[in-house]
Amino acid sequence: MASEEKSLNFIEQIIEEDVKSGLSNTKLRFRFPPEPNGYLHIGHASSIALNFGLGIDYQSPVNLRFDDTNPEKEEQEFVDAIKKDVEWLGYTWAEECYASDYFQQLYDWAVLLIKKDKAYVDSQSSEDMAVQKGTPTTPGTDSPYRNRSVEENLDLFERMKNGEFEAGTHILRAKIDMKSTNMLMRDPIMYRILHKHHHRTGDAWKIYPMYDWAHGQSDYLEQISHSFCTLEFLPHRELYDWFLDQIFDDNKLRPKQREFARRNLSHTVVSKRKLQQLVKEKHVNGWDDPRMSTISGLRRRGYTAASLRNFANTIGIAKRDNLINVSVLEFCIREDLNKIAPRVMAVLDPVKLVITNYPEDKEEWLEAENNQEDENAGFRKVPFSRELYIEREDFLEEAPAKYFRLTLGKEVRLKNAYIIKGESVIKDTEGNITEIHVTYDTDSLSGSGTEASQRKVSGTLHWVSIKHALEAEVRLYDRLFTDEAPDSYKEKNFLDFVNPNSLEIVTGYVEPSLSTAQNEDKFQFQRLGYFTVDKDSTPSKLVFNKTVGLKDAWEEKGKKEENSINNSLKEINKYFKVESKPERIAIESAIGENIKNVSSFSLMQNSLKKNINNNKASLLFSQFILKYSSWKSTDFEEEDIKKLYSMSLKSESTYVRSKALLNLRDIENESLRNQFDDEILKLYSNPPKNASEREIEILSEMVKK
């Protein structure tokens, strides 16, 4: 390797062991094999970085191969997008290949397998075949067509190729082992009939190879030394090798399939099917919507190729699937943009600020540093005048002691300009502030070296001169999903977690230096975050996309919600100690408010699950979750809910039993409630000695109902 001193991941160790065992370095060859049925996403970026990174490290060729075996879903648009993404990420492929290049060879090999009596045409329905294939715990049974003669199979297969049959009437299956413990080895399908137009071969073919048949054979034809796949293909390895066994020539290199874990990203989805659903149902505005996890979406949002490569290297390669927090990706882009993005001033929620002692007809062009992280970035001039815009949140008429922005009677500095002091405000008829009037210290210009300029003040505000400002459309993007793992819950649809606030469009004002900004140019709007010019931008209408904030607001929000849960668990113990009903109501109300403010479903689900135990405080807290959270009981795993009610109704505490009864009474899942009828009747017939009057009252109401 180029860098022997670095520690090797398990993929590199496999290659090193093969080289030590006699595989020549000149025989090393890798590939990235996307199916052109959608746009590449962040998960593909890791795979691209792995395969092309190995090519760089070992100075070996890497093919870009399109596994285009399914014309129903594949399009040239996706081929073009994939090529653009790989190039944008900074990689160059050795050869551009297509599985469709090999259709004739794959067909010829299939004929060879038929002649060897290792493949046959099956004419069962898909339903019959599913039954005949068995289950993971029961062996399959032979197809009634498994012992067709070689001659009949050859005739039928050729007629399938010629388009004589309707789709679904016949398939070609490999003849392997219907009793194999690996379901994939139970006579897998090699070809199916599809009367579909292919984006490259047109209407030449009426049958198309299955992925498992085309994959390994394509690797073999291209002499790929190592075929790296994600973990779901581990069971396919046995079939990969079986197919190669049938056509392998000892004089050629035999490819080796090995698997690595997917690196899923939190607060998003990386399933092509689900990404396509988001597009088709218009939850987003296309595959390159900046909220999407697609590479094109990330590029449009302002992510750099370097940041994605750094992200892939940071998370590395693993043997087990893992959920990577999106904050890691956001850290990578902040780190990159901090070095390269020019600093500019923009105001997104403007309020007018008037410097009353500044001459009306005067303007100055002040010097501003472009990027303090880059000594070669230089300086620019920004215009200053009597009337400015500042952010509305940067002023409070009456401010607390630790408020470090502008207020009446207090001084702050305007970035690159003067120290100002709040004097008065003008309001509209509804009491909203329309103007803030201030005075400025004429000797306090930043960098002037005067005593006044060196005076310390509590805060610094960004601003733009109103008469010089450029109006811009600013798209404030946030995470597309509110939950960290939106597609991981059995009882929930991932669309239930779409963030309704993932896009806010505002009209902002930017300094005039941005008049020549081009598509994908990147900037730091000082004190606001990093932004990029969108492709919709024109000279007459600037459009910016927010890439990421300067800080991780979600991490702060997550910690706040976790603290709410932890504090509630501490408070709930007091519920059993206080004497009066008003005190208990107050405690419950406070805990209920905390629960209502938790938006993370995963945090709520985990909190519920962890607190299903024999501790009365834990059970009561879980019942409060069912009562006060925005989620219904049907959103949680049914087994957890059953266990919670079962334990709660057997609790030693009348308060726990009462809350469980009330929740059951109001539960929307009537069938679930009916499962506890016997337990409720038992409690009613023989109430526990410590049963409160309220518990007896609820029991009576439920039994009579």
ZAPA-309541 format. One line per 3 residues: number of its first residue (from 0); their letters; for each residue x, y, z of C-alpha. Coordinates in pm, whole numbers, plus 50000, padded with zeros to 5 digits. Example, Ala and Ser with C-alpha at 12.3 -4.5 7.8 and 13.67 -1.06 7.14 Angstrom:
2
0	AS	51230/49550/50780 | 51367/49894/50714
END
This chain:
705
0	MAS	50000/50000/50000 | 50099/50363/49957 | 50081/50422/50334
3	EEK	50193/50112/50518 | 50210/50293/50849 | 49835/50346/50871
6	SLN	49619/50080/51035 | 49434/49866/50784 | 49059/49809/50784
9	FIE	48936/49454/50735 | 48882/49509/50360 | 49244/49615/50317
12	QII	49355/49320/50528 | 49174/49084/50287 | 49359/49235/49993
15	EED	49694/49227/50176 | 49648/48859/50262 | 49564/48777/49899
18	VKS	49875/48958/49778 | 50089/48772/50031 | 49930/48447/49910
21	GLS	50049/48509/49556 | 49799/48746/49392 | 50001/48988/49181
24	NTK	49949/49359/49245 | 49903/49396/48870 | 49595/49173/48893
27	LRF	49417/49397/49144 | 49105/49554/48995 | 48798/49698/49166
30	RFP	48457/49823/49056 | 48168/50044/49164 | 47850/49878/49028
33	PEP	47539/50099/49067 | 47203/50004/48925 | 47078/50302/48720
36	NGY	46732/50307/48877 | 46771/50624/49083 | 47014/50888/49200
39	LHI	47312/50801/49418 | 47285/50880/49790 | 47522/50931/50082
42	GHA	47551/50555/50133 | 47679/50519/49777 | 47932/50794/49848
45	SSI	48091/50567/50109 | 48101/50277/49863 | 48249/50502/49593
48	ALN	48512/50629/49835 | 48595/50270/49937 | 48638/50126/49587
51	FGL	48804/50424/49424 | 49009/50483/49738 | 49143/50127/49709
54	GID	49225/50200/49346 | 49427/50504/49453 | 49603/50325/49741
57	YQS	49696/50022/49531 | 49743/50215/49205 | 49491/49979/49048
60	PVN	49211/50038/48796 | 48851/50081/48909 | 48561/50021/48670
63	LRF	48231/50205/48677 | 47984/49934/48584 | 47612/49987/48550
66	DDT	47420/49674/48651 | 47139/49752/48408 | 46946/49425/48409
69	NPE	46600/49564/48492 | 46459/49782/48212 | 46139/49844/48409
72	KEE	46316/50082/48648 | 46631/50199/48470 | 46675/50518/48268
75	QEF	46952/50707/48090 | 46881/51003/48320 | 47007/50798/48613
78	VDA	47317/50684/48422 | 47409/51046/48347 | 47344/51155/48707
81	IKK	47559/50873/48847 | 47852/50958/48619 | 47827/51323/48718
84	DVE	47825/51235/49089 | 48129/51008/49068 | 48324/51270/48872
87	WLG	48215/51546/49111 | 48342/51343/49406 | 48683/51357/49240
90	YTW	48723/51007/49100 | 48812/50875/48755 | 48711/50528/48639
93	AEE	48928/50305/48423 | 48645/50167/48208 | 48276/50250/48176
96	CYA	48099/49915/48159 | 47741/49788/48148 | 47596/49450/48236
99	SDY	47397/49490/47914 | 47730/49473/47726 | 47740/49110/47832
102	FQQ	47383/49004/47754 | 47488/48776/47466 | 47767/48612/47667
105	LYD	47535/48564/47967 | 47278/48402/47737 | 47542/48173/47586
108	WAV	47656/48067/47932 | 47293/48001/48032 | 47260/47772/47729
111	LLI	47578/47596/47843 | 47424/47536/48188 | 47110/47391/48026
114	KKD	47325/47156/47820 | 47502/47046/48141 | 47158/46983/48294
117	KAY	47227/47257/48551 | 46945/47486/48444 | 46584/47433/48335
120	VDS	46278/47625/48224 | 46007/47637/48491 | 45647/47710/48396
123	QSS	45490/47737/48741 | 45303/48042/48858 | 45488/48266/49101
126	EDM	45242/48163/49375 | 45307/47792/49321 | 45678/47851/49310
129	AVQ	45671/48036/49643 | 45500/47738/49807 | 45729/47487/49638
132	KGT	46039/47678/49753 | 45967/47604/50121 | 46063/47821/50417
135	PTT	46388/47888/50606 | 46294/47603/50844 | 46139/47359/50595
138	PGT	46304/47225/50278 | 46167/47300/49935 | 46024/47048/49692
141	DSP	46122/46995/49331 | 45936/47180/49061 | 45722/46951/48844
144	YRN	45924/47090/48549 | 46265/47029/48706 | 46333/46715/48503
147	RSV	46244/46848/48161 | 46479/46717/47896 | 46775/46924/47786
150	EEN	46625/46946/47437 | 46292/47080/47565 | 46467/47334/47789
153	LDL	46686/47457/47503 | 46381/47495/47279 | 46176/47680/47539
156	FER	46463/47908/47639 | 46529/48009/47279 | 46160/48076/47225
159	MKN	46160/48285/47545 | 46446/48488/47394 | 46256/48527/47068
162	GEF	45958/48678/47247 | 45707/48398/47185 | 45574/48397/47542
165	EAG	45402/48646/47769 | 45581/48772/48078 | 45538/48536/48372
168	THI	45471/48222/48169 | 45823/48082/48194 | 46150/48147/48376
171	LRA	46493/47990/48362 | 46615/47846/48695 | 46951/47707/48799
174	KID	46931/47345/48913 | 47108/47342/49248 | 46952/47208/49571
177	MKS	46590/47252/49683 | 46682/47137/50033 | 46965/47383/50087
180	TNM	46959/47574/50416 | 47037/47883/50207 | 46707/47976/50043
183	LMR	46896/48149/49761 | 47040/47814/49652 | 46699/47656/49601
186	DPI	46700/47667/49224 | 46731/48045/49187 | 46588/48232/48888
189	MYR	46842/48319/48619 | 46616/48476/48353 | 46265/48618/48335
192	ILH	46058/48734/48038 | 46018/49113/48012 | 45876/49283/47705
195	KHH	46030/49615/47801 | 46242/49869/47617 | 46597/49885/47751
198	HRT	46773/50222/47764 | 47078/50079/47581 | 46976/49760/47398
201	GDA	46636/49887/47290 | 46394/49603/47207 | 46659/49348/47113
204	WKI	46599/49132/47419 | 46275/48983/47552 | 46446/48809/47846
207	YPM	46667/48971/48105 | 46918/48816/48347 | 46863/48836/48721
210	YDW	47113/49035/48923 | 47267/48728/49088 | 47339/48570/48749
213	AHG	47479/48889/48594 | 47678/49017/48892 | 47952/48760/48936
216	QSD	47977/48686/48565 | 48025/49058/48492 | 48298/49069/48756
219	YLE	48460/48769/48590 | 48443/48920/48240 | 48603/49240/48366
222	QIS	48857/49041/48572 | 48762/49220/48895 | 48982/49084/49173
225	HSF	48767/49191/49467 | 48392/49248/49450 | 48287/49441/49762
228	CTL	47917/49444/49851 | 47706/49548/50147 | 47608/49293/50412
231	EFL	47271/49202/50267 | 47463/49022/49991 | 47641/48790/50234
234	PHR	47387/48506/50175 | 47437/48562/49800 | 47808/48480/49819
237	ELY	47745/48105/49800 | 47541/48154/49482 | 47800/48397/49343
240	DWF	48063/48125/49379 | 47837/47847/49241 | 47769/48042/48925
243	LDQ	48142/48112/48879 | 48215/47742/48926 | 48011/47667/48614
246	IFD	48205/47891/48376 | 48545/47948/48541 | 48862/47904/48336
249	DNK	49177/47825/48538 | 49378/48057/48316 | 49181/48360/48432
252	LRP	49151/48543/48761 | 48857/48439/48976 | 48675/48731/49148
255	KQR	48618/48720/49522 | 48303/48867/49683 | 48333/49011/50032
258	EFA	48088/49218/50234 | 48094/49532/50450 | 47825/49700/50657
261	RRN	47596/49976/50543 | 47655/50307/50719 | 47306/50448/50759
264	LSH	47264/50818/50828 | 47032/50950/51097 | 46733/51173/51022
267	TVV	46714/51053/50662 | 46644/50749/50444 | 46880/50592/50191
270	SKR	46646/50339/50032 | 46607/50423/49661 | 46246/50310/49679
273	KLQ	46172/50548/49964 | 46367/50832/49807 | 46164/50780/49491
276	QLV	45844/50784/49699 | 45946/51119/49850 | 45992/51256/49498
279	KEK	45675/51108/49345 | 45452/51215/49634 | 45608/51563/49626
282	HVN	45734/51567/49983 | 46044/51716/49815 | 46107/51899/49490
285	GWD	46295/51635/49294 | 46592/51404/49339 | 46828/51698/49391
288	DPR	46615/51869/49654 | 46867/51997/49913 | 46686/51802/50186
291	MST	46747/51470/50012 | 47030/51234/50105 | 47123/51206/49737
294	ISG	47468/51324/49633 | 47304/51569/49392 | 47084/51701/49673
297	LRR	47382/51743/49906 | 47577/51917/49629 | 47289/52158/49568
300	RGY	47264/52224/49940 | 47627/52334/49942 | 47817/52024/50051
303	TAA	48161/51992/49897 | 48314/51680/49747 | 48596/51708/50002
306	SLR	48349/51706/50291 | 48179/51387/50163 | 48514/51216/50111
309	NFA	48620/51319/50460 | 48289/51190/50599 | 48343/50852/50432
312	NTI	48695/50831/50573 | 48578/50940/50919 | 48308/50675/50956
315	GIA	48530/50409/50799 | 48439/50052/50707 | 48274/49810/50949
318	KRD	48139/49457/50966 | 47813/49553/51138 | 47539/49791/51027
321	NLI	47545/50115/51217 | 47348/50439/51237 | 47577/50738/51193
324	NVS	47451/51062/51341 | 47404/51325/51071 | 47592/51568/51298
327	VLE	47912/51388/51188 | 47836/51481/50826 | 47750/51836/50932
330	FCI	48077/51862/51122 | 48267/51761/50806 | 48106/52033/50595
333	RED	48152/52299/50865 | 48518/52205/50891 | 48568/52238/50515
336	LNK	48365/52555/50463 | 48528/52723/50761 | 48854/52710/50564
339	IAP	48727/52810/50221 | 48402/53008/50251 | 48430/53390/50232
342	RVM	48259/53577/50518 | 47984/53814/50410 | 47700/53996/50580
345	AVL	47333/53916/50527 | 47017/53994/50722 | 46732/53743/50700
348	DPV	46474/53892/50940 | 46533/54264/50893 | 46438/54558/51106
351	KLV	46540/54911/51010 | 46810/55083/51214 | 46863/55460/51176
354	ITN	47184/55627/51300 | 47035/55966/51380 | 47366/56154/51411
357	YPE	47509/56015/51085 | 47477/56256/50790 | 47192/56167/50556
360	DKE	47392/56206/50234 | 47708/56036/50359 | 47831/55686/50277
363	EWL	48156/55507/50350 | 48317/55194/50207 | 48466/55006/50497
366	EAE	48727/54733/50488 | 48614/54382/50584 | 48821/54063/50613
369	NNQ	48709/53785/50377 | 48815/53485/50587 | 49022/53499/50903
372	EDE	49103/53129/50855 | 49276/53200/50523 | 49556/53455/50527
375	NAG	49544/53477/50147 | 49172/53552/50131 | 49228/53929/50150
378	FRK	48978/54204/50219 | 48676/54359/50050 | 48489/54688/50076
381	VPF	48138/54707/50222 | 47916/55017/50205 | 47799/55192/50523
384	SRE	47528/55457/50550 | 47279/55619/50786 | 47008/55354/50742
387	LYI	47085/54986/50793 | 46913/54652/50836 | 46992/54438/51138
390	ERE	46838/54110/51253 | 46517/54163/51445 | 46633/53922/51717
393	DFL	46941/54139/51776 | 46733/54406/51952 | 46520/54401/52266
396	EEA	46349/54711/52397 | 46371/54573/52749 | 46652/54324/52787
399	PAK	46767/54101/53073 | 47102/54161/53238 | 47291/53901/53033
402	YFR	47160/54015/52695 | 47463/54095/52479 | 47297/54256/52180
405	LTL	47138/54594/52121 | 46893/54751/52365 | 46803/55102/52471
408	GKE	47081/55280/52657 | 47339/55012/52574 | 47635/55008/52336
411	VRL	47726/54740/52081 | 47959/54736/51783 | 47849/54708/51421
414	KNA	48081/54456/51253 | 48372/54631/51071 | 48213/54968/51156
417	YII	48125/55181/51458 | 48001/55152/51814 | 47634/55249/51841
420	KGE	47400/55315/52133 | 47025/55243/52143 | 46818/55559/52188
423	SVI	46454/55501/52091 | 46213/55299/51877 | 45922/55365/51642
426	KDT	45628/55124/51642 | 45329/55062/51420 | 44968/55068/51535
429	EGN	44995/54705/51654 | 45299/54772/51868 | 45556/54614/51637
432	ITE	45891/54787/51615 | 45946/54933/51267 | 46256/55143/51335
435	IHV	46532/55149/51593 | 46703/55484/51641 | 47062/55489/51760
438	TYD	47359/55722/51778 | 47714/55633/51684 | 48053/55725/51824
441	TDS	48231/55898/51535 | 48577/55803/51667 | 48503/55432/51716
444	LSG	48563/55295/51363 | 48700/54941/51373 | 49071/54924/51301
447	SGT	49123/55300/51318 | 49348/55268/51623 | 49170/55539/51819
450	EAS	49105/55501/52188 | 48732/55488/52119 | 48776/55211/51862
453	QRK	48941/54994/52124 | 48663/55036/52377 | 48515/54702/52482
456	VSG	48141/54655/52431 | 47916/54361/52508 | 47834/54246/52155
459	TLH	47891/54277/51780 | 47609/54282/51523 | 47613/54213/51150
462	WVS	47425/54453/50922 | 47370/54567/50563 | 47328/54916/50426
465	IKH	46969/54954/50308 | 47037/55161/49997 | 47312/54923/49885
468	ALE	47156/54592/49991 | 47058/54324/49741 | 46729/54144/49795
471	AEV	46762/53766/49794 | 46544/53461/49834 | 46691/53251/50112
474	RLY	46583/52889/50157 | 46636/52776/50513 | 46669/52398/50495
477	DRL	46656/52171/50797 | 46662/51793/50843 | 46394/51621/50636
480	FTD	46286/51391/50920 | 46225/51465/51285 | 46333/51119/51400
483	EAP	46681/50974/51382 | 46566/50645/51227 | 46238/50718/51044
486	DSY	46220/50386/50858 | 46310/50154/51148 | 45976/50117/51327
489	KEK	45741/49825/51264 | 45430/50017/51362 | 45513/50341/51179
492	NFL	45532/50469/50823 | 45854/50662/50762 | 45649/50945/50611
495	DFV	45495/51006/50954 | 45827/51161/51053 | 45860/51410/50767
498	NPN	45963/51740/50924 | 45693/52001/50843 | 45955/52272/50905
501	SLE	46227/52128/50683 | 46204/52428/50449 | 46131/52793/50525
504	IVT	46167/53052/50250 | 46241/53410/50353 | 46334/53732/50180
507	GYV	46669/53853/50304 | 46916/54128/50221 | 47282/54074/50139
510	EPS	47579/54301/50088 | 47644/54414/49726 | 47965/54211/49689
513	LST	47737/53911/49623 | 47596/54058/49301 | 47832/53842/49091
516	AQN	47786/53519/49293 | 47752/53210/49073 | 47575/52874/49113
519	EDK	47730/52665/49394 | 47945/52954/49525 | 47968/52919/49902
522	FQF	47966/53180/50176 | 47944/53216/50548 | 47667/53459/50636
525	QRL	47826/53593/50950 | 47660/53476/51272 | 47397/53284/51069
528	GYF	47561/52986/50900 | 47692/52863/50567 | 47499/52925/50246
531	TVD	47539/52839/49878 | 47402/52992/49560 | 47119/52777/49418
534	KDS	47085/52686/49051 | 46757/52885/49044 | 46954/53204/49109
537	TPS	46965/53470/48834 | 47140/53810/48808 | 46807/53976/48884
540	KLV	46708/53739/49166 | 46965/53586/49396 | 46869/53255/49559
543	FNK	47067/53102/49846 | 47035/52767/50019 | 47130/52722/50381
546	TVG	47388/52444/50399 | 47433/52421/50774 | 47427/52644/51081
549	LKD	47739/52752/51266 | 47637/52528/51555 | 47450/52200/51587
552	AWE	47105/52317/51696 | 46971/51960/51689 | 47231/51841/51937
555	EKG	47123/52115/52176 | 46758/52027/52119 | 46830/51657/52174
558	KKE	47009/51722/52501 | 46722/51943/52614 | 46468/51669/52541
561	ENS	46680/51406/52717 | 46703/51637/53018 | 46324/51675/53014
564	INN	46284/51297/53033 | 46548/51258/53305 | 46407/51540/53513
567	SLK	46057/51395/53481 | 46179/51059/53607 | 46326/51233/53911
570	EIN	46009/51429/53976 | 45777/51131/53947 | 45899/50982/54275
573	KYF	45750/51282/54454 | 45409/51181/54317 | 45396/50891/54564
576	KVE	45517/51100/54857 | 45292/51405/54852 | 44973/51392/55056
579	SKP	44723/51601/54865 | 44552/51560/54532 | 44637/51916/54416
582	ERI	45006/51839/54470 | 44982/51523/54262 | 44795/51710/53988
585	AIE	45069/51975/53981 | 45343/51712/53950 | 45158/51527/53676
588	SAI	45092/51851/53490 | 45460/51946/53494 | 45566/51600/53375
591	GEN	45294/51606/53108 | 45429/51935/52971 | 45780/51789/52954
594	IKN	45652/51487/52761 | 45452/51704/52519 | 45769/51896/52434
597	VSS	45960/51584/52328 | 45945/51556/51948 | 46187/51265/51909
600	FSL	45989/50945/51866 | 46297/50725/51919 | 46365/50897/52253
603	MQN	46002/50854/52353 | 45991/50490/52245 | 46315/50407/52423
606	SLK	46195/50585/52737 | 45873/50384/52733 | 46054/50056/52671
609	KNI	46312/50115/52948 | 46046/50193/53203 | 45835/49882/53160
612	NNN	45948/49712/53478 | 45819/49635/53827 | 45909/49976/53965
615	KAS	45590/50173/54030 | 45747/50508/53939 | 45868/50367/53608
618	LLF	45528/50220/53523 | 45352/50545/53610 | 45593/50739/53390
621	SQF	45523/50505/53097 | 45151/50555/53148 | 45209/50932/53143
624	ILK	45390/50887/52809 | 45080/50717/52665 | 44859/50992/52799
627	YSS	45059/51305/52715 | 45284/51234/52418 | 45172/51328/52069
630	WKS	45208/50962/51973 | 44925/50709/51999 | 44961/50371/52165
633	TDF	44936/50213/51819 | 45258/50392/51724 | 45456/50190/51976
636	EEE	45540/49822/51946 | 45232/49621/52037 | 45423/49376/52256
639	DIK	45559/49664/52465 | 45212/49812/52513 | 45065/49475/52616
642	KLY	45346/49420/52864 | 45304/49770/53007 | 44931/49729/53069
645	SMS	44972/49380/53209 | 45233/49495/53461 | 45051/49817/53543
648	LKS	44723/49643/53625 | 44916/49414/53861 | 45105/49701/54024
651	EST	45101/49747/54401 | 45015/50115/54351 | 44658/50235/54309
654	YVR	44791/50538/54119 | 44957/50318/53858 | 44650/50097/53823
657	SKA	44423/50399/53794 | 44631/50565/53520 | 44646/50236/53330
660	LLN	44268/50196/53356 | 44208/50552/53235 | 44444/50503/52939
663	LRD	44275/50172/52853 | 43936/50337/52876 | 44041/50600/52620
666	IEN	44259/50378/52401 | 44184/50390/52029 | 44275/50022/51985
669	ESL	43955/49850/52098 | 44086/49498/52033 | 44383/49565/52259
672	RNQ	44157/49694/52535 | 43937/49386/52511 | 44239/49167/52585
675	FDD	44238/49306/52939 | 43865/49261/53010 | 43927/48964/53240
678	EIL	44191/49153/53438 | 43961/49454/53476 | 43670/49235/53587
681	KLY	43896/49063/53838 | 44004/49396/53985 | 43641/49508/54001
684	SNP	43522/49187/54168 | 43806/49178/54418 | 43960/49525/54454
687	PKN	44307/49547/54615 | 44302/49665/54976 | 44477/49991/54884
690	ASE	44241/50070/54595 | 44143/50437/54605 | 43788/50560/54561
693	REI	43890/50692/54222 | 44018/50349/54112 | 43691/50184/54223
696	EIL	43497/50450/54037 | 43694/50393/53712 | 43655/50014/53742
699	SEM	43282/50046/53790 | 43252/50275/53491 | 43452/50039/53266
702	VKK	43270/49722/53372 | 42925/49874/53327 | 43030/50015/52992
END
